[in-house]
Amino acid sequence: MLIYSLGSILPTIILKSIFLVFMVAIFLIWCFLYVLKVLIQRLHDSYSSAFWIFGLFIPYVNVYVIYLLLVKGSWQYIESSK
């Protein structure tokens, strides 16, 4: 009796966990794409190419990319202040 009940419950537990893993994976992919979109928009605001994102993985170049993302002013605000 116990084996029969485990046999009927176990597949539903596995399906629920697979569904949960699938939903978490979709959420993480969505978050990654959103952050990538924001980084690209920020680079374009500072008159830089989106290819600078690859510089985040290269030592010493990543310091310059972080400067572009965080410190360098946006061209929209620079032009409006003139």
C-alpha positions as CSV (number, residue, x, y, z in Angstrom):
1,M,0.0,0.0,0.0
2,L,2.8,2.4,0.9
3,I,4.7,1.7,-2.4
4,Y,1.5,2.2,-4.4
5,S,0.9,5.6,-2.8
6,L,4.5,6.7,-3.3
7,G,4.3,5.6,-6.9
8,S,1.3,7.8,-7.5
9,I,2.5,10.8,-5.5
10,L,6.2,10.9,-6.7
11,P,5.5,11.8,-10.4
12,T,3.3,14.8,-9.4
13,I,6.1,16.0,-7.1
14,I,8.7,15.6,-9.8
15,L,6.4,17.4,-12.3
16,K,5.9,20.3,-9.9
17,S,9.6,20.7,-9.3
18,I,10.3,20.6,-13.0
19,F,7.7,23.3,-13.5
20,L,9.2,25.4,-10.7
21,V,12.7,25.0,-12.2
22,F,11.3,26.0,-15.6
23,M,9.6,29.1,-14.2
24,V,12.7,30.2,-12.3
25,A,14.8,29.7,-15.4
26,I,12.5,31.9,-17.5
27,F,12.5,34.5,-14.8
28,L,16.3,34.6,-14.6
29,I,16.6,34.8,-18.4
30,W,14.2,37.7,-18.4
31,C,16.2,39.5,-15.7
32,F,19.4,39.0,-17.6
33,L,17.9,40.4,-20.8
34,Y,16.5,43.4,-19.0
35,V,19.8,44.2,-17.4
36,L,21.6,43.8,-20.7
37,K,19.0,46.2,-22.3
38,V,19.6,48.8,-19.6
39,L,23.4,48.5,-20.0
40,I,23.2,48.9,-23.7
41,Q,20.9,52.0,-23.3
42,R,23.3,53.5,-20.8
43,L,26.3,53.0,-23.2
44,H,24.4,54.5,-26.0
45,D,23.5,57.5,-23.8
46,S,27.2,58.2,-23.3
47,Y,27.9,58.0,-27.0
48,S,29.6,54.5,-26.7
49,S,29.1,51.4,-28.7
50,A,27.2,48.4,-27.2
51,F,30.2,46.2,-27.9
52,W,31.9,47.7,-24.8
53,I,29.9,45.2,-22.8
54,F,32.3,42.6,-23.9
55,G,35.0,44.7,-22.3
56,L,33.5,43.8,-18.9
57,F,35.2,40.4,-19.2
58,I,38.7,41.7,-20.0
59,P,40.9,42.8,-17.1
60,Y,41.8,46.5,-17.0
61,V,39.4,47.2,-19.8
62,N,36.5,46.6,-17.4
63,V,37.5,49.6,-15.4
64,Y,37.0,51.8,-18.4
65,V,33.7,50.2,-19.2
66,I,32.5,50.8,-15.6
67,Y,33.6,54.4,-16.0
68,L,31.4,54.6,-19.2
69,L,28.5,53.1,-17.4
70,L,28.6,54.9,-14.1
71,V,30.5,58.2,-14.4
72,K,30.4,59.5,-18.0
73,G,27.5,61.9,-18.4
74,S,24.6,61.4,-20.7
75,W,24.8,63.3,-24.0
76,Q,21.1,64.4,-23.6
77,Y,21.9,66.2,-20.4
78,I,25.2,67.6,-21.6
79,E,23.6,69.2,-24.7
80,S,20.6,70.6,-22.8
81,S,22.9,72.3,-20.3
82,K,24.8,74.3,-23.0
